[in-house]
Amino acid sequence: MIGSIGAAAAAICIIICTAALQVEAGGAEVKFKYEIKEFQVPLDHFSFLSNATFNIRYLYNDSFVDKKNAHTPIFFYTGNEGDIELFAQNTGFMWELAEKQRALLIFAEHRYYGKSLPFGASTFNASMPDHLAYFTVEQTLEDYAMLITFLRNDLPLPVVAFGGSYGGMLAAWFRMKYPHLVAGALAASAPILQFPGITDCDIFYRIVTSVFQNAYNSNCTTNIGRSWKTFETLGGTEAGKKQISDAFHLCNPIKNDADLKKFLDYIEEVYGNLAMVNYPYNSSFLAPLPAYPVRQVCFYLKDLHQNDADLLHAMASALAVYTNYTNSAKCLDISVNSNADDSGWNVQTCNQMVMPFCSNGTDTMFRPSNWNFKEFSDKCYKDYRLTPKPYDIILRYGGRNIETATNIIFSNGLLDPWSGGGVLQAPNNKVDIIILPEGAHHLDLRHSDPADPPSVRDARNKEASIIARWIQEFAY
Amino acid sequence: MIGSIGAAAAAICIIICTAALQVEAGGAEVKFKYEIKEFQVPLDHFSFLSNATFNIRYLYNDSFVDKKNAHTPIFFYTGNEGDIELFAQNTGFMWELAEKQRALLIFAEHRYYGKSLPFGASTFNASMPDHLAYFTVEQTLEDYAMLITFLRNDLPLPVVAFGGSYGGMLAAWFRMKYPHLVAGALAASAPILQFPGITDCDIFYRIVTSVFQNAYNSNCTTNIGRSWKTFETLGGTEAGKKQISDAFHLCNPIKNDADLKKFLDYIEEVYGNLAMVNYPYNSSFLAPLPAYPVRQVCFYLKDLHQNDADLLHAMASALAVYTNYTNSAKCLDISVNSNADDSGWNVQTCNQMVMPFCSNGTDTMFRPSNWNFKEFSDKCYKDYRLTPKPYDIILRYGGRNIETATNIIFSNGLLDPWSGGGVLQAPNNKVDIIILPEGAHHLDLRHSDPADPPSVRDARNKEASIIARWIQEFAY
């Protein structure tokens, strides 16, 4: 059924969901400065069909560099699904460590995101599906390999790759495939195991449920679990549709079943986002949020509600923590996920990044949903003329068989729903696993904050000392 | 100058040069039997431009397999530039070891060679240069990755990759990039360092010269060194052209400077081939040859010749060791290098396999020649509409920076001119280097023979025990 596909596609959005970019790009939180540069890359690294090229952007900051050091470390962020400036602003740990290590800072923008569009404004033009042909992990890693080679300029400079979430997957894979170019990689909250056949498809929703269950009291997940039925019951009548629309202050009231479905998909996605950014201090990565936002949400759901009207209003108050924390929105626009970057990730889920999601509906607070690859694939073909290759990633990067990997740190917060697809056990003693029991999605990559729990401070200290060792051991 | 390009292109032909295939495919030496199978692969593994597929061939022999063993080893030959049947017949060591290890034997044919042609008869059609677009190392390794995944069928079967020469390069790179699919690789005479900027371009000709110098007496290389002038002097007159043509029994007599150039390129290539297959017993890998053919050639050149006519006739006798050892040729046809497989390698030198060759003309017995990339690249564009990427291979496989490689044996014979681009020093203790002082081009991969020198027997014993360890250590 289409419902589960929608839900899966929504949850699959690793970082940049909903109105994220607008919030961040506003610049209110801009802390770090850099030059913006461009680098020319081949459109297709792996065939000789054409010599076409385009430019990717990268951010450059050499303010910490010791010009007398012939072996300046390069800290290289392997950009992921979004405008690279967003990641530069939300990866404070790299800036803090660059100061200590006197490193050159580089943030590379992922092809097909931000301003690194191979076909400019027509990149995502639905009538030109061939424009999407080179939007793959391997092409992206080659972009980074060429950029690093250019930046090193034949000098023996140790490079360390950094990345969070999908960016962390890229950092890990980059070290696996191009160990001659990077001395090591910090892969924060990188779910490289979230692929078909090697991780249970319900793990994400189970972790989200557990985070909500432990946030305030257990009525929270009971209420949310019941709410699906409430929404369905109310949604079955005209009056009920209006009741939901009013309670949530929807900019576009629910008029039909399709609208109702979109609304339900939206709030399902919000739960995942809340768990991901359940940071210990106010943040605005995905949306302006208070500290520990899941606790806030669950505070509004602390009482068990037996009737639909009560539950509806409690839900509306609870979700406003995410949708309108600043109290500045006049109404809730649930359709704001159609910017270019969101389009980008949807394409990637339709070529290689096939990450199955499902929920059995009894162990979790979510609606039951199956993973139906056929339906998913058909929709990909309809939307983009793409046939997903669900086993590409495992074929190339080994799935759970990563015994020969070296100099990678996999860090995972146990409160992060993506940790279910993360590497939690070291395949050998050259790979470090760092677990943050209180950590949400790549909390360790963020700037240090007085509200950081001890586990994230410990994690950053460990990461810093491992990275210092890689730099020292780099043979020059 | 075009001369040096011709020479470089000729010498660059790693294994299948001149009339090699005709001799081998005749079947006189067919020792090993197999089923011939086909496997469907995507034309382009790395883009989503089309879903086109084609079939590659592979050879299959399960006669040694212990059907009761749930962990049957697979010995997988990573096919190189030629019909895969040729390699199956000339890789006796794999067959001998498969019997001991009770392994399944697979020989995979390289795309664009033999009968694994993506566009059938029009694959190399000059008017369809786009047909050559997917003829790369990476596409080929992906073919092998998919075939191995299919053959393992989700069973925990240890796979060992084997390859000689360019096939050895593929085996080594395959282990580096797909360590989750192969437990280890035997890379015999694999010049993975024969690329721009990391190995001197004159190393090949210097080693060939050294082999000829030490084969009988030093007059051999002095005569050959002088012969270029003799050919040029004689070639300057009509009578002299006839004299050369008669002495060498050329099927098509030399009529102009272009013919003379072709003839000189041909014999230059023959010297390289002779050094490569300077095996201790009669063989017919590149041509029917006696044991230690370089010694035989140099026997005919043991006396120093001062005048052109004497030298010409000595040269003709000497080279007949290679061109007509069986005494069955009525005349010498120097144009027999236009079969599909030879075309194949020429294409690869024009996309990724850019291996510079040169000679300073004083340290070697060869004509002086420069490596001129611009001219080479222009010729590639003229011939195939291809612009070579000389740094592709180093960018992807690391050049000399292979510190993280594991479970690879690099074996090299010091009498092999390709050893100059081989890995002769271990980057770490998980890579084994085996040197065969008396070895020619991947002698160790051939069947054992009573005439084998002790070093090749030792090499095979070492290789067998290392491979046995990989299989034992394979985690299942």
Interface residues (C-beta under 8 A of the other chain):
Chain A: D44 H45 F46 S47 F48 L49 N51 D130 L132 A133 Y134 F135 T136 E138 Q139 E142 A145 M146 T149 K177 Y178 P179 H180 L181 N351 L386 T387 L395 R396 Y397 G398 G399 N401 I402 E403 T404 T406 A475
Chain B: D44 H45 F46 S47 F48 L49 N51 D130 L132 A133 Y134 F135 T136 E138 Q139 E142 A145 M146 T149 K177 Y178 P179 H180 L181 N351 L386 T387 L395 R396 Y397 G398 G399 N401 I402 E403 T404 T406 A475
